[in-house]
Amino acid sequence: MSDAEDNSPPPSLMRSDTSPIIQKKAARVSMPAPTTSNHASDHEEDPDDDVDSPEIDDSEILADLPDDTDEIDLVHSRLRSISSLGLQRFGPTLKRLCLRQNNIKTLDSEVTKALVNLTELDLYDNKIKDLGDALDSLVYVTTLDLSFNLLREIPEGLKHLRQLKTVYFVQDRISTISGLDSLGATLTSLELGGNKIRNIEGLDALVNLEELWLGKNKITRLENLGKLKSLRLLSMQSNRVTKLENLEELENLEEIYLGHNGIPKIEGLEKNLKLRVFDIGNNQISCIENLSHLKGLEEFWANDNKIPNLNDLESQLSGHKKLETIYLEGNPCQKAEGVNYRRKVMLALPQVGQIDATLTNKAEVA
């Protein structure tokens, strides 16, 4: 997922009552739609947003579900707590619990300690500030989503999730990367986009990490990445980076996203021979250079920079047989070439199938 990607679930199924929907031991419980929306990133404390909706006792919501239910979705259900839901009786079989878009502020550890076989916990868009010891018993969880909450630090309880593979902390209030050392054996994807992080740190133990999403933070430098030998994707969009550096040890890197920074020069990619996608759009680039060795490149995004002409295209990219997409719009070269812009790009790079947002057509160079 990208840093700005919306992972919202599909719209709730509309029903005239609150009966659970059961299919193959999985249940999605639909509640009457609230009159106003809730978003943890916009308000820390909301007044009651369901004053015009019928009140439903939490203890009744799951009453009709069989004890061996293995998936429960309680999306946009105006929950403030999980204490009265009776989740404990599903403990032996429940694998996936989705509590997206509610008003939950804390998790009751007396409930979570009964969910001994849970593998996926989704708490996207709630009001959680602190998890206390609520994660301590969830030793089989592989996917955890705590995006759009009020967390100011990575929860200490993460150390108990020794099988965790994917964790999301999108648009929280985290300022420091820490508390991840115990996850080195399993964690493959870490999403920290949209926080208040200023430094890349605390990642040395994550030797199996394949995806690192740090877009929309306040990071000024690419650093402390050398231990991430398995990293395939690095997303650093919308930060304050001013130099392309310290990537030489990331020899397995396939995708790098650096759009909307302040980088003036393409450099430091000598060892990144597996690179397929290189996004450096919306920076300060004035020259297409140091790309000729990246023969596996499939997409090159350099739109909205300061590239004055197309003179270096052929020497830098014509030998890249896999290159399919190139973005150069928004540069001075587009304006300078005028109506000849696309034709000149196609003549220099006949293998390309898409220029900017438009597919190529052989008739354009006829």
C-alpha positions as CSV (number, residue, x, y, z in Angstrom):
1,M,0.0,0.0,0.0
2,S,1.0,3.5,-0.7
3,D,1.3,6.1,2.1
4,A,-1.8,7.9,0.9
5,E,-3.7,4.9,0.0
6,D,-7.2,4.6,1.4
7,N,-7.7,1.1,2.9
8,S,-11.3,1.8,3.9
9,P,-13.5,-1.3,3.9
10,P,-16.4,-1.7,1.4
11,P,-19.6,0.1,2.3
12,S,-21.6,-1.6,5.1
13,L,-24.4,-3.9,4.1
14,M,-27.6,-2.1,4.8
15,R,-30.2,-4.0,6.9
16,S,-33.4,-3.0,8.7
17,D,-32.3,-4.8,11.9
18,T,-29.1,-5.6,13.7
19,S,-29.0,-9.3,12.9
20,P,-25.5,-10.6,12.1
21,I,-24.8,-11.8,8.6
22,I,-23.2,-15.2,8.8
23,Q,-21.3,-16.9,5.9
24,K,-19.0,-19.8,6.5
25,K,-18.6,-19.0,10.2
26,A,-17.6,-15.4,9.3
27,A,-19.8,-12.5,10.4
28,R,-20.2,-8.9,9.5
29,V,-22.5,-7.0,11.8
30,S,-24.2,-3.9,10.2
31,M,-25.4,-1.1,12.4
32,P,-27.8,1.7,11.5
33,A,-25.8,4.5,9.9
34,P,-24.7,7.3,12.3
35,T,-25.7,10.8,11.5
36,T,-22.2,12.2,11.5
37,S,-18.8,10.8,10.6
38,N,-15.9,10.0,12.9
39,H,-12.3,10.4,12.1
40,A,-9.6,10.1,14.8
41,S,-7.1,12.2,13.0
42,D,-9.5,15.1,12.9
43,H,-10.9,15.3,16.4
44,E,-9.4,14.0,19.6
45,E,-12.6,14.2,21.5
46,D,-16.0,14.1,19.8
47,P,-19.4,14.7,21.3
48,D,-21.9,11.8,20.9
49,D,-22.3,11.4,17.2
50,D,-25.2,9.0,17.4
51,V,-27.7,10.9,19.4
52,D,-30.3,10.6,16.7
53,S,-29.8,6.8,16.1
54,P,-31.4,4.0,18.1
55,E,-29.4,2.7,21.0
56,I,-28.3,-0.9,20.9
57,D,-26.9,-2.7,23.9
58,D,-23.4,-3.9,23.1
59,S,-24.1,-7.2,24.7
60,E,-26.8,-7.9,22.1
61,I,-24.8,-7.2,19.0
62,L,-23.1,-10.6,18.7
63,A,-25.7,-12.6,20.6
64,D,-26.9,-14.6,17.6
65,L,-23.4,-15.7,16.4
66,P,-22.3,-19.3,16.9
67,D,-19.5,-19.9,19.2
68,D,-17.2,-21.2,16.5
69,T,-17.3,-18.0,14.4
70,D,-13.8,-17.3,13.1
71,E,-14.2,-13.8,11.6
72,I,-16.1,-10.8,13.0
73,D,-16.5,-7.4,11.3
74,L,-17.9,-4.5,13.4
75,V,-17.3,-1.6,11.1
76,H,-18.7,1.9,11.9
77,S,-20.7,0.5,14.8
78,R,-20.3,3.4,17.2
79,L,-18.5,1.2,19.7
80,R,-16.8,2.9,22.6
81,S,-15.5,-0.3,24.2
82,I,-15.2,-4.0,23.5
83,S,-15.8,-4.9,27.1
84,S,-19.5,-5.8,26.8
85,L,-19.5,-7.5,23.4
86,G,-18.9,-11.0,24.8
87,L,-16.0,-11.7,22.4
88,Q,-14.5,-14.1,24.9
89,R,-16.8,-16.9,23.9
90,F,-15.3,-16.8,20.4
91,G,-11.7,-17.1,21.8
92,P,-10.9,-20.6,20.7
93,T,-11.9,-20.1,17.0
94,L,-11.8,-16.3,16.2
95,K,-9.0,-15.5,13.7
96,R,-9.9,-12.1,12.4
97,L,-11.5,-9.2,14.3
98,C,-12.2,-5.9,12.5
99,L,-13.3,-2.9,14.6
100,R,-12.7,-0.1,12.0
101,Q,-14.2,3.3,12.3
102,N,-15.5,3.2,15.8
103,N,-15.0,5.4,18.9
104,I,-12.8,2.9,20.9
105,K,-10.3,4.6,23.2
106,T,-8.8,1.6,25.0
107,L,-8.8,-2.2,24.6
108,D,-9.9,-4.3,27.5
109,S,-7.1,-6.8,28.2
110,E,-9.5,-9.1,30.0
111,V,-11.2,-9.5,26.6
112,T,-8.1,-9.7,24.4
113,K,-6.4,-12.3,26.6
114,A,-9.2,-14.7,25.7
115,L,-8.6,-14.3,21.9
116,V,-5.8,-16.8,21.9
117,N,-5.9,-17.7,18.2
118,L,-6.4,-14.3,16.7
119,T,-4.3,-13.7,13.6
120,E,-5.6,-10.3,12.3
121,L,-6.7,-7.3,14.4
122,D,-8.0,-4.2,12.6
123,L,-8.5,-1.0,14.7
124,Y,-8.2,1.5,11.9
125,D,-9.8,4.9,12.7
126,N,-10.6,4.8,16.4
127,K,-9.5,7.0,19.3
128,I,-6.8,4.8,20.9
129,K,-4.1,6.6,22.7
130,D,-2.6,3.7,24.7
131,L,-3.0,0.0,24.4
132,G,-1.6,-0.9,27.9
133,D,-1.2,-4.7,28.1
134,A,-4.0,-5.5,25.6
135,L,-1.6,-7.0,23.1
136,D,0.3,-9.2,25.5
137,S,-1.7,-12.4,24.8
138,L,-2.1,-12.0,21.1
139,V,0.9,-14.0,20.2
140,Y,-0.4,-15.3,16.9
141,V,-1.3,-12.0,15.3
142,T,0.3,-11.6,12.0
143,T,-1.4,-8.4,10.8
144,L,-2.2,-5.3,13.0
145,D,-3.7,-2.1,11.8
146,L,-3.7,0.9,14.2
147,S,-3.9,3.6,11.6
148,F,-5.8,6.9,12.2
149,N,-5.7,6.7,16.0
150,L,-4.1,9.0,18.6
151,L,-1.0,7.0,19.3
152,R,2.1,9.1,20.1
153,E,4.5,6.2,20.2
154,I,4.7,2.7,19.0
155,P,3.0,0.5,21.6
156,E,5.4,-1.4,23.9
157,G,3.1,-4.4,23.7
158,L,4.2,-5.1,20.1
159,K,7.1,-7.0,21.6
160,H,4.7,-9.9,22.4
161,L,3.6,-10.3,18.8
162,R,6.3,-12.6,17.8
163,Q,4.6,-13.7,14.6
164,L,3.7,-10.2,13.4
165,K,4.4,-9.7,9.6
166,T,2.5,-6.5,8.8
167,V,1.8,-3.5,10.9
168,Y,0.1,-0.2,10.0
169,F,0.4,3.1,11.9
170,V,-0.8,5.5,9.2
171,Q,-1.7,9.0,10.3
172,D,-1.1,8.6,14.0
173,R,1.0,11.0,16.1
174,I,4.2,9.0,16.3
175,S,7.5,11.0,16.4
176,T,10.1,8.3,17.0
177,I,10.6,4.9,15.5
178,S,11.3,2.6,18.5
179,G,10.2,-0.7,20.2
180,L,10.6,-2.9,17.1
181,D,13.7,-4.9,18.0
182,S,11.8,-8.0,19.0
183,L,10.1,-8.2,15.5
184,G,13.2,-8.8,13.5
185,A,12.5,-12.4,12.7
186,T,9.0,-11.9,11.3
187,L,8.1,-8.3,10.3
188,T,8.1,-7.8,6.5
189,S,6.0,-4.6,6.1
190,L,6.0,-1.5,8.3
191,E,3.8,1.5,7.5
192,L,4.4,4.7,9.4
193,G,3.2,7.2,6.8
194,G,1.6,10.5,7.9
195,N,3.2,10.8,11.4
196,K,5.7,13.3,12.9
197,I,8.9,11.3,12.4
198,R,12.0,13.4,11.9
199,N,14.7,10.7,11.8
200,I,15.0,7.2,10.3
201,E,16.2,5.1,13.3
202,G,15.4,2.0,15.3
203,L,15.2,-0.4,12.3
204,D,18.5,-2.3,12.6
205,A,16.8,-5.5,13.9
206,L,14.4,-5.7,11.0
207,V,16.6,-7.8,8.8
208,N,13.6,-9.4,7.0
209,L,11.7,-6.2,6.3
210,E,10.6,-6.0,2.7
211,E,8.5,-2.8,2.7
212,L,9.1,0.4,4.5
213,W,6.5,3.2,4.2
214,L,7.6,6.6,5.7
215,G,5.8,9.1,3.5
216,K,4.4,12.3,4.7
217,N,6.6,12.8,7.7
218,K,9.4,15.4,8.5
219,I,12.4,13.3,7.6
220,T,15.4,15.3,6.3
221,R,17.9,12.5,5.5
222,L,18.1,9.0,4.2
223,E,20.1,7.2,6.8
224,N,20.3,4.1,9.1
225,L,18.9,1.8,6.4
226,G,22.0,-0.4,5.8
227,K,20.8,-3.3,7.9
228,L,17.6,-3.8,5.9
229,K,19.1,-6.2,3.4
230,S,15.8,-7.7,2.4
231,L,14.1,-4.3,1.6
232,R,12.4,-4.3,-1.7
233,L,10.2,-1.2,-1.4
234,L,11.1,2.2,0.2
235,S,8.5,5.0,0.2
236,M,9.7,8.4,1.3
237,Q,7.2,10.7,-0.5
238,S,6.4,14.1,1.0
239,N,9.3,14.5,3.4
240,R,12.2,17.0,3.5
241,V,15.0,14.9,2.0
242,T,17.6,16.9,0.0
243,K,20.1,14.2,-1.0
244,L,19.8,10.7,-2.6
245,E,22.3,8.8,-0.4
246,N,23.0,5.8,1.8
247,L,21.2,3.3,-0.4
248,E,24.2,1.3,-1.5
249,E,23.6,-1.6,0.9
250,L,20.0,-2.1,-0.2
251,E,20.9,-4.3,-3.1
252,N,17.5,-5.9,-3.2
253,L,15.6,-2.7,-3.6
254,E,13.1,-2.8,-6.4
255,E,10.9,0.2,-5.8
256,I,11.8,3.6,-4.4
257,Y,9.3,6.5,-4.1
258,L,10.8,9.9,-3.3
259,G,8.3,12.3,-4.8
260,H,7.7,15.7,-3.2
261,N,11.1,16.2,-1.5
262,G,13.9,18.6,-2.3
263,I,16.4,16.4,-4.1
264,P,18.5,18.2,-6.7
265,K,20.5,15.3,-8.2
266,I,20.0,11.7,-9.2
267,E,22.9,9.8,-7.6
268,G,23.9,7.1,-5.3
269,L,22.2,4.2,-7.1
270,E,25.2,2.3,-8.3
271,K,24.4,-0.8,-6.2
272,N,20.7,-0.8,-6.7
273,L,20.7,-3.0,-9.8
274,K,17.3,-4.6,-9.2
275,L,15.5,-1.3,-9.3
276,R,12.2,-1.5,-11.3
277,V,10.3,1.6,-10.2
278,F,12.0,4.9,-9.5
279,D,9.8,7.9,-8.5
280,I,11.6,11.2,-8.0
281,G,8.8,13.4,-9.2
282,N,8.2,16.9,-7.7
283,N,11.8,17.5,-6.7
284,Q,14.6,19.8,-7.9
285,I,16.2,17.5,-10.5
286,S,17.8,19.4,-13.4
287,C,19.5,16.6,-15.2
288,I,18.6,13.0,-16.2
289,E,21.8,11.2,-15.2
290,N,23.3,8.1,-13.4
291,L,20.6,5.8,-14.6
292,S,22.3,4.0,-17.5
293,H,23.3,1.0,-15.4
294,L,19.7,0.3,-14.1
295,K,18.8,-2.1,-16.9
296,G,15.8,-3.5,-15.1
297,L,14.0,-0.2,-14.8
298,E,10.3,-0.4,-15.8
299,E,9.0,2.9,-14.5
300,F,10.7,6.3,-14.2
301,W,8.8,9.1,-12.7
302,A,10.5,12.5,-13.0
303,N,7.6,14.8,-13.5
304,D,7.5,18.4,-12.1
305,N,11.2,18.9,-11.8
306,K,13.6,21.4,-13.5
307,I,14.8,19.3,-16.4
308,P,15.5,21.8,-19.2
309,N,15.7,19.5,-22.3
310,L,15.5,15.9,-23.5
311,N,19.1,15.6,-24.5
312,D,20.1,12.9,-22.0
313,L,17.1,10.5,-22.5
314,E,18.7,8.4,-25.2
315,S,22.1,8.0,-23.5
316,Q,20.6,7.2,-20.1
317,L,17.6,5.1,-20.9
318,S,17.5,3.8,-24.5
319,G,19.2,0.5,-23.4
320,H,16.5,-0.2,-20.9
321,K,14.4,-2.8,-22.7
322,K,12.0,-3.2,-19.9
323,L,11.2,0.5,-19.5
324,E,7.5,0.8,-20.1
325,T,6.5,4.1,-18.4
326,I,8.1,7.5,-18.2
327,Y,6.7,10.7,-16.6
328,L,8.4,14.0,-17.6
329,E,5.4,16.4,-17.7
330,G,5.7,19.6,-15.7
331,N,9.3,20.1,-16.6
332,P,10.7,23.0,-18.6
333,C,11.5,20.5,-21.4
334,Q,7.8,19.8,-22.0
335,K,7.1,23.5,-22.5
336,A,10.3,24.0,-24.6
337,E,9.4,21.2,-27.0
338,G,5.8,22.1,-27.2
339,V,3.8,19.9,-29.6
340,N,7.0,17.9,-30.4
341,Y,7.5,16.8,-26.8
342,R,5.9,13.3,-27.0
343,R,7.3,12.6,-30.4
344,K,10.9,13.3,-29.2
345,V,10.5,11.1,-26.2
346,M,9.2,8.3,-28.4
347,L,12.0,8.7,-30.8
348,A,14.6,8.5,-28.0
349,L,12.8,5.7,-26.2
350,P,10.8,3.6,-28.7
351,Q,10.4,0.8,-26.1
352,V,8.2,3.0,-23.9
353,G,4.4,2.2,-23.9
354,Q,3.3,5.2,-21.8
355,I,4.4,8.8,-21.6
356,D,3.0,10.6,-18.7
357,A,-0.7,9.6,-18.3
358,T,-1.2,8.6,-22.0
359,L,-0.3,5.4,-23.8
360,T,1.9,5.8,-26.8
361,N,0.8,5.3,-30.4
362,K,3.2,4.5,-33.3
363,A,1.3,7.0,-35.4
364,E,2.8,9.8,-33.3
365,V,6.2,9.3,-34.8
366,A,5.1,8.5,-38.3
